[in-house]
Amino acid sequence: MKAMHATASETLGIYASIPFCKAKCSFCNFASGVFGSGALPGYLERLCAEMQQARAFAEALEMQLPERADSVYLGGGTPSLLEPDAVEQLFGELQANFAVDPNAEITVECAPGQVSSRTLEALLRAGVNRLSFGVQSFVDAECAATGRLHTGNACRQELARMQQAGVARLGLDLVVGLPHQTEASWRFSVEQAIESGVEHVSIYLLETDEDSRLGREVLTGGTRYGAGSLPEEDRAADWYQAACDWLGAAGIAQYEISNFARAGGQSRHNRKYWERAPYLGFGLDAHSMLRGGQDPQATDVRWANAKEMATYMGPGLGERGFHRTVDRVDRRAALEEALFTGLRLVEGVSLAALREQFGRWVDEVEFGGMDGLLAQNGDRLQLTSAGRLVSNEVFQRLLLEPAGV
Ligand code: SF4
């Protein structure tokens, strides 16, 4: 294994998970829960210990961290529930361990109605310059059916309050395919998002897997949590497509499968995931990735923290006292990842850049036979809008045969 070094131009993205919520939404398949505020101090202590040991951990893996961080993202969970002293503790630890650029993008995920003015002030004092609101729907019946604690009106008021407080960069998430959603109600939510004036909108198709209560109900044919009133998948796909057009017409252009932004409003932090730039994640179920360089023998490294709170907080038995799984990513697997994440971007991937990074492996990929799904535009390979709807199928077909090694 070769020792790896970050290049001078590389910058780091830092993610911290605050998985505490007031209530668990029926569709939520994230590692988050109602853990009780008594659990928070111990959790923050562990998360801060992770930050303190990040550099040593990377070095033990023979990787080096980029010196500067230019994006920070607090997700979860509901980090807007943090009290001001917890905000100060977290950002103090961050600044003590990383060189965060003065112009770094610093985002916090918020639930509408769950950002006290004291917390908002503490966040702004700490340098937070971007807030992302989990709205999911502006329709009261849809919010209530999925266990969201807000109404459409509360969302509108909350976004206006943030604008008055001087938060320049605001985003919101919507979910298409929710119980009780209709074409008209979906259009209403998207129109409300446009009218709110936010610079960034994310649209997620409802996932019905066994990691959420609603998903389990759907998979077992039940009707609880509104499972009996889900729109058909094809209809939801049509509504997603329509939303791409409505947002585009309003100047909120699609730049990734699920993400749309006004000019200058793209998420720097999330682009790091799609561009395979290095990032560190701290907290429950957080993921990290460091790149090992372009040498054919170089491997990238990714690691993931425990998904279960009891395990994450449990006595340290894993990697340097933390419960983590560490994977080495060889050049073939790294190219696959670069294709899967890069093709999520509307601008696609540059074939020349891929050749420079991955050399001969690029010639092993079978790009043919996907007319209408993949298109080449000069040097760039892009998913078509039809391809974006079935992106997982396209990615599956691009997988390289290990036998080609
Ligand atoms: S959707 Fe957001 S607020 Fe709801 S349970 Fe999941 S993380 Fe918490």
Residues whose N, C-alpha, C, O or C-beta is under 5 A from the ligand:
A	BS01	SF4	C21 A23 K24 C25 C28 F30 S32 G76 G77 G134
